[in-house]
Amino acid sequence: MNITKTLDAKGLACPMPIVKTKKAMDSISSGEVLEVLVTDKGAINDIPAWATAGGHTIIQQKTEADVLYFYIQKAT
């Protein structure tokens, strides 16, 4: 997987991870991948719901040491 951009949203509380994710997604091209790192547990539901609503695809989601990683491919 080729990651185009990484967004470090660790330590931010809702709704800031979504706000920052949207801004980062606006800065990449269709088909590119954004890596998002968050620690807010609400993001487990919020980011996939936001991505789906925008037509984006969650390629992978994982948790390592209390950090949630999302890999989101921008809609074409």
Secondary structure, DSSP 8 states (H G I E B T S, - for coil): ----EEEEETT--TTHHHHHHHHHHHTS-TT-EEEEEE--TTHHHHHHHHHHHTT-EEEEEEEETTEEEEEEE---
